């Protein structure tokens, strides 16, 4: 279907503009007629992405659910809310999706069913939460939960990027300096060092050999990371079980592994709490959250939790047996289960990990700066020592 920007009038003669998907102009006119509008003119929107080709950005989803929550709370009917969002959303592909959702709801489908038709915009958890809100009559609260959860995820993603950007930036500088020294500076000194007629010290010979490798095989050094990444991807395709071991390494490698584990578990606890408070059963909460963690080690642990619960054990015992949560978190779950406020206990878990992640990222950043300084200092010291050693040896012989 194409997306049309139309101009129409209603039965009272008032003009209306908007976006509507349709097979052609005749189909557009019929759809508008069912909505009480008479088509005046229409223009097909250009460069609109297809439903399945573009992943909708988190910022657009936050705007979508914020407006939907505010309009619904003010008493605006759902179809009118979606029509307003369709006409005001800046992202063309998202406008097309909302227009399709309006058409689906007009044909008799529920909002959750309309969302499920567009997995590139609304994941399984969002559709399930919306369905729970429809069944319980708490759809406005679900919109608010989804908006807050998306904001929280955006903040966590920002913290993760912050953790990675600084070492990547400093590492790039160190690599650039290394290439400059090995490809330009050291070759300039080779003739001078060899012209002394002195026996070249071992550290100087190692430096010259390293420089030769950079000069003659610089393209291999630059291509090596991409080649290794390609081999890694091919290995995963040939043996999918390898991903489990890679995910386990990600969780245990220092210093990023423990932080990554906390980020994943914080997201799990936040999502679990949101679904549980919306009326979704515990097993469904765990199953949906398991699909969200994007780590096979933790996903397998959550699968074990589900098996333990199905075998008759309570939630606390099941989580304690997996060993993925520390004792303090298990105690929070135990209190929440005993008091009937499991959602609040899980939010406390999410807060606990969120605060811990922020502290850990700050500590890593503090450690990275002196570590990178030491690496760069050691590199420059090695070059200087290797270059100056023959000169010192020559000076010592002249003085003798």
KABELWO-V504817 format. One record per pair of residues at least 12 apart in sequence whose C-alpha atoms are under 10 Angstrom apart, sorted by the first residue. I is the first residue (numbers start at 0). J is the second residue. Records with the same first field share a line. If there is no record, write none. Layout:
I=J + J
This chain:
0=19 + 20 + 21 + 22 + 23 + 49 + 95 + 99
1=19 + 20 + 21 + 22 + 23 + 24 + 27 + 43 + 44 + 45 + 47 + 49 + 95
2=18 + 19 + 20 + 21 + 22 + 23 + 27 + 41 + 42 + 43 + 44 + 45 + 47 + 91 + 92 + 94 + 95 + 96 + 98 + 99
3=17 + 18 + 19 + 20 + 21 + 22 + 23 + 24 + 27 + 40 + 41 + 42 + 43 + 44 + 45 + 95 + 98
4=16 + 17 + 18 + 19 + 20 + 40 + 41 + 42 + 43 + 44 + 86
5=17 + 18 + 19 + 24 + 27 + 28 + 31 + 38 + 39 + 40 + 41 + 42 + 43 + 44
6=18 + 36 + 37 + 38 + 39 + 40 + 41 + 42
7=28 + 31 + 32 + 35 + 36 + 37 + 38 + 39 + 40 + 41
8=31 + 35 + 36 + 37 + 38 + 39
9=31 + 32 + 34 + 35 + 36 + 37 + 38
10=35 + 36 + 37
11=36
12=36 + 37
13=36
14=36 + 37 + 38 + 39
15=36 + 37 + 38 + 39
16=38 + 39 + 40 + 41 + 86
17=41 + 82 + 83 + 85 + 86 + 87 + 98
18=41 + 42 + 43 + 44 + 82 + 83 + 85 + 86 + 87 + 94 + 95 + 97 + 98
19=31 + 41 + 43 + 44 + 82 + 85 + 86 + 94 + 95 + 97 + 98 + 99 + 101 + 102
20=43 + 44 + 94 + 95 + 96 + 97 + 98 + 99 + 100 + 101 + 102
21=43 + 98 + 99 + 102
23=43
24=38 + 40 + 41 + 42 + 43
25=38
27=41
28=40 + 41
30=102 + 105
33=105
34=105
44=91 + 95
45=91
46=91 + 92
47=90 + 91 + 92 + 93 + 94 + 95
48=90 + 91 + 92 + 93 + 95 + 96
49=91 + 92 + 93 + 95 + 96
50=92 + 93 + 95 + 96 + 99 + 116 + 117 + 118 + 119 + 120
51=92 + 96 + 117 + 118 + 119 + 120
52=92 + 119
53=92 + 93 + 119 + 120
54=92 + 93 + 118 + 119 + 120 + 121
55=90 + 92 + 93 + 96 + 118 + 119 + 120 + 121
56=90 + 93 + 119 + 120
57=120 + 146 + 149 + 150 + 152 + 153
58=146 + 149 + 150 + 153
59=88 + 89 + 90 + 93 + 120
60=93 + 120 + 121 + 145 + 146 + 149 + 150
61=142 + 143 + 145 + 146 + 147 + 148 + 149 + 150 + 153
62=84 + 88 + 146 + 149
63=80 + 81 + 84 + 85 + 88 + 93 + 97 + 142 + 146
64=84 + 139 + 141 + 142 + 143 + 144 + 145 + 146 + 147 + 149
65=142 + 143 + 144 + 145 + 146 + 147
66=80 + 81 + 83 + 84 + 142 + 143 + 146
67=79 + 80 + 81 + 83 + 84 + 139 + 142 + 143 + 146
68=80 + 138 + 139 + 140 + 141 + 142 + 143 + 144 + 145 + 146
69=139 + 142 + 143
70=83 + 139
71=138 + 139 + 140 + 142
72=138 + 139 + 140 + 142
77=101 + 104 + 110
78=100 + 101 + 102 + 104 + 105 + 110
79=101
80=101
81=94 + 97 + 98 + 100 + 101 + 104
82=94 + 97 + 98 + 100 + 101
83=97
84=97 + 98
85=97 + 98 + 99 + 100 + 101
86=98
92=120
93=119 + 120
96=113 + 114 + 116 + 117 + 119 + 120
97=113 + 114 + 117 + 120
99=113 + 114 + 116 + 117
100=112 + 113 + 114 + 115 + 116 + 117
101=113
103=116
109=129 + 130 + 133
110=126 + 129 + 130 + 133
111=123 + 125 + 126 + 127 + 128 + 129 + 130 + 131 + 132 + 133
112=126 + 127 + 129 + 130
113=126
114=126 + 127 + 129 + 130
115=127
122=291
123=287 + 290 + 291
124=145 + 270 + 274 + 283 + 284 + 286 + 287 + 288 + 290 + 291
125=141 + 142 + 145 + 274 + 287
127=274 + 277 + 279 + 283 + 284 + 287
128=141 + 142 + 144 + 145 + 273 + 274 + 275 + 276 + 277 + 278 + 279 + 284
129=141 + 142 + 145 + 274 + 277
130=277 + 279
131=274 + 275 + 276 + 277 + 278 + 279
132=274 + 277 + 278 + 279
134=277 + 278
135=277 + 278
136=277
137=277 + 278
138=277
140=276 + 277
141=273 + 274 + 276 + 277
144=270 + 272 + 273 + 274 + 276 + 277
145=270 + 273 + 274
147=273
148=266 + 269 + 270 + 273
151=266 + 269 + 353
152=262 + 265 + 266 + 269 + 270
154=353
155=262 + 263 + 265 + 266 + 353 + 356 + 357
156=262
158=262 + 353 + 356 + 357 + 360 + 361
159=255 + 258 + 259 + 262 + 356 + 357 + 360
161=360 + 361 + 364
162=255 + 258 + 357 + 359 + 360 + 361 + 363 + 364 + 367
163=255 + 360 + 364
165=364 + 367 + 368
166=363 + 364 + 367 + 368 + 370 + 371
169=367 + 368 + 371 + 372 + 375
170=371 + 374 + 375
172=371 + 375
173=371 + 372 + 374 + 375 + 378
174=375
176=375 + 378 + 379
177=210 + 213 + 375 + 378 + 379
178=210 + 213 + 214 + 217
179=213
180=210 + 213 + 378 + 379 + 382
181=206 + 207 + 208 + 209 + 210 + 211 + 212 + 213 + 214 + 217 + 382
182=209 + 210 + 211 + 212 + 213 + 214 + 215 + 217
183=210 + 213 + 214
184=210 + 382
185=206 + 207 + 209 + 210 + 211 + 382 + 385 + 386
186=207 + 210 + 211 + 214
188=207 + 386
189=203 + 207 + 210 + 386
191=386 + 390
192=385 + 386 + 387 + 388 + 389 + 390
193=389
195=389 + 390 + 393
196=389 + 393
197=389 + 390 + 392 + 393
198=389 + 392 + 393
199=385 + 386 + 388 + 389 + 392
200=385 + 386 + 388 + 389 + 392
201=385 + 388
202=381 + 382 + 384 + 385 + 386 + 388
203=381 + 382 + 383 + 384 + 385 + 386 + 387 + 388 + 389
204=385 + 386
205=385
206=381 + 382 + 384 + 385 + 386
207=382 + 385 + 386
240=295
242=294 + 295 + 296
243=294 + 295 + 296 + 297 + 298 + 299
244=295 + 296
245=294 + 295 + 296
246=293 + 294 + 295 + 296 + 297
247=260 + 294 + 295 + 296 + 297
248=296
249=294 + 296
250=263 + 294 + 296 + 297
254=359 + 360 + 362 + 363 + 366
255=359 + 360 + 363
257=356 + 359
258=352 + 355 + 356 + 357 + 358 + 359 + 360 + 363
259=356
260=292 + 294 + 297 + 323 + 324 + 352 + 356
261=323 + 324 + 349 + 351 + 352 + 353 + 354 + 355 + 356 + 359
262=292 + 349 + 352 + 353 + 355 + 356 + 357
263=291 + 292 + 293 + 294 + 297 + 352
264=288 + 292 + 297 + 323 + 324 + 348 + 349 + 352 + 353
265=292 + 345 + 346 + 347 + 348 + 349 + 350 + 351 + 352 + 353 + 354 + 355 + 356
266=288 + 291 + 292 + 348 + 349 + 352 + 353
267=284 + 285 + 287 + 288 + 289 + 290 + 291 + 292 + 297 + 345 + 348 + 349
268=285 + 288 + 342 + 344 + 345 + 346 + 347 + 348 + 349 + 350 + 352
269=288 + 342 + 343 + 345 + 346 + 347 + 348 + 349 + 350
270=284 + 285 + 287 + 288 + 291 + 342 + 345 + 346 + 349
271=283 + 284 + 285 + 286 + 287 + 288 + 289 + 341 + 342 + 345 + 346 + 349
272=284 + 340 + 341 + 342 + 343 + 344 + 345 + 346 + 347 + 348 + 349
273=342 + 343 + 345 + 346
274=287 + 288 + 342
275=340 + 341 + 342 + 343 + 345
276=340 + 341 + 342 + 343
277=342
281=305 + 308 + 314 + 341
282=302 + 304 + 305 + 306 + 308 + 309 + 314
283=305
285=298 + 301 + 302 + 304 + 305
286=298 + 301 + 302 + 304 + 305
288=301
289=301 + 302
296=323
297=321 + 323
299=321
300=317 + 318 + 320 + 321 + 322 + 323
301=317 + 318 + 321 + 323
302=321
303=317 + 318 + 320 + 321
304=316 + 317 + 318 + 319 + 320 + 321
305=317 + 318
307=320 + 321
313=333 + 336
314=329 + 332 + 333 + 336 + 341
315=328 + 329 + 330 + 331 + 332 + 333 + 334 + 335 + 336 + 337
316=329 + 332 + 333
317=329
318=332 + 333
319=332 + 333
324=348
327=348 + 351
328=344 + 345 + 347 + 348 + 349 + 351 + 352
329=344 + 348
330=344
331=343 + 344 + 345 + 346 + 347 + 348
332=344 + 345 + 347 + 348
335=347
